[in-house]
Amino acid sequence: MLVGGQMRIRQEQMQVFKDHAQSAFVREVSLHLRTNFPDELAVLGVLAHGTEALVRQGIAKANGYRIEARHDVMKYIELMVILGPQFDADPMHNDIPEILRDPVLPSYEKLSVILAALS
């Protein structure tokens, strides 16, 4: 739609773009996991078609902790695969929920602190 000589994108059109970008990201991360973490996925009982569901769950959980940058979301999902999908609530890692919920830490720092604590 042209408004004042400029193209205007409607909200519905923006949603189509966002949905397409998210689907592409889900496929990209799923391929990454199947390529780099096949044994861990097998332990979790995640079959090829279930990888995308795990990735979508990971995106939603990461976003809930204000982790939204693509690289950081991918790292969060990798942690889900390595430590288990509920690692953020696992009593063995009781410091992780506090780190994830920290409103001040940027997402990349949250993940860096968690990775350092696990090392």
C-alpha positions as CSV (number, residue, x, y, z in Angstrom):
1,M,0.0,0.0,0.0
2,L,1.4,3.4,-1.0
3,V,0.9,6.3,1.4
4,G,2.3,9.7,0.6
5,G,4.6,8.1,-2.0
6,Q,5.9,5.6,0.5
7,M,5.2,2.0,0.8
8,R,3.4,1.0,4.0
9,I,3.5,-2.5,5.3
10,R,0.4,-3.6,7.2
11,Q,0.6,-5.5,10.5
12,E,-0.6,-8.7,8.9
13,Q,2.2,-8.5,6.3
14,M,4.8,-8.0,9.0
15,Q,3.5,-11.0,10.8
16,V,4.0,-13.1,7.6
17,F,7.6,-11.9,7.5
18,K,8.1,-12.7,11.2
19,D,6.6,-16.2,10.9
20,H,8.7,-16.9,7.8
21,A,11.9,-15.8,9.6
22,Q,11.0,-17.9,12.7
23,S,10.3,-21.0,10.6
24,A,13.7,-20.6,8.8
25,F,15.4,-20.2,12.1
26,V,13.7,-23.3,13.5
27,R,14.9,-25.3,10.5
28,E,18.4,-23.9,10.8
29,V,18.7,-24.7,14.5
30,S,17.2,-28.1,14.0
31,L,19.8,-29.0,11.3
32,H,22.5,-27.7,13.6
33,L,21.4,-29.9,16.4
34,R,21.0,-33.0,14.2
35,T,24.4,-32.4,12.8
36,N,26.3,-31.5,16.0
37,F,24.3,-33.2,18.8
38,P,22.9,-36.5,17.4
39,D,23.9,-38.6,20.4
40,E,22.4,-36.1,22.8
41,L,19.2,-36.0,20.8
42,A,19.0,-39.8,20.8
43,V,19.4,-39.8,24.6
44,L,16.5,-37.4,24.9
45,G,14.5,-39.6,22.6
46,V,14.1,-36.8,20.1
47,L,13.6,-38.1,16.6
48,A,14.3,-36.1,13.5
49,H,10.7,-34.8,13.3
50,G,10.7,-33.9,17.0
51,T,13.7,-31.7,16.7
52,E,11.7,-28.8,15.4
53,A,9.3,-29.1,18.4
54,L,12.2,-29.0,20.8
55,V,13.6,-25.9,19.0
56,R,10.2,-24.1,19.2
57,Q,10.0,-25.0,22.9
58,G,13.5,-23.7,23.4
59,I,12.7,-20.4,21.6
60,A,9.7,-19.8,23.8
61,K,11.6,-20.6,27.0
62,A,14.6,-18.5,26.0
63,N,12.3,-15.5,25.1
64,G,10.7,-15.9,28.5
65,Y,14.1,-15.2,30.0
66,R,14.5,-12.2,27.6
67,I,17.0,-14.1,25.5
68,E,16.1,-13.1,22.0
69,A,19.3,-12.7,19.9
70,R,19.6,-15.6,17.4
71,H,23.0,-16.7,18.6
72,D,22.0,-16.6,22.2
73,V,18.8,-18.5,21.6
74,M,20.8,-21.1,19.8
75,K,23.1,-21.4,22.8
76,Y,20.1,-21.7,25.1
77,I,18.7,-24.6,23.0
78,E,22.1,-26.3,22.9
79,L,22.1,-26.2,26.7
80,M,18.6,-27.8,26.6
81,V,20.0,-30.6,24.5
82,I,23.2,-31.1,26.6
83,L,21.7,-30.7,30.1
84,G,18.1,-31.7,29.4
85,P,15.1,-29.7,28.3
86,Q,14.3,-28.7,31.9
87,F,17.8,-27.6,32.8
88,D,16.4,-24.2,33.9
89,A,14.5,-25.9,36.7
90,D,16.9,-28.7,37.5
91,P,17.8,-28.7,41.3
92,M,21.3,-29.9,40.3
93,H,21.8,-26.5,38.7
94,N,20.1,-24.4,41.3
95,D,22.0,-21.2,40.3
96,I,20.8,-21.3,36.7
97,P,17.3,-20.1,37.3
98,E,18.5,-17.1,39.2
99,I,21.0,-16.2,36.4
100,L,18.3,-16.6,33.7
101,R,15.8,-14.4,35.6
102,D,18.3,-11.6,36.3
103,P,16.7,-8.5,34.8
104,V,20.0,-6.6,34.5
105,L,22.2,-9.2,32.7
106,P,22.1,-9.1,28.9
107,S,21.3,-12.4,27.4
108,Y,24.9,-13.1,26.2
109,E,26.2,-12.5,29.7
110,K,23.6,-14.8,31.2
111,L,24.7,-17.6,28.9
112,S,28.4,-16.8,29.5
113,V,27.9,-17.0,33.3
114,I,26.1,-20.3,33.0
115,L,28.7,-21.8,30.7
116,A,31.5,-20.7,33.0
117,A,29.7,-22.1,36.0
118,L,29.3,-25.5,34.2
119,S,33.0,-25.6,33.3
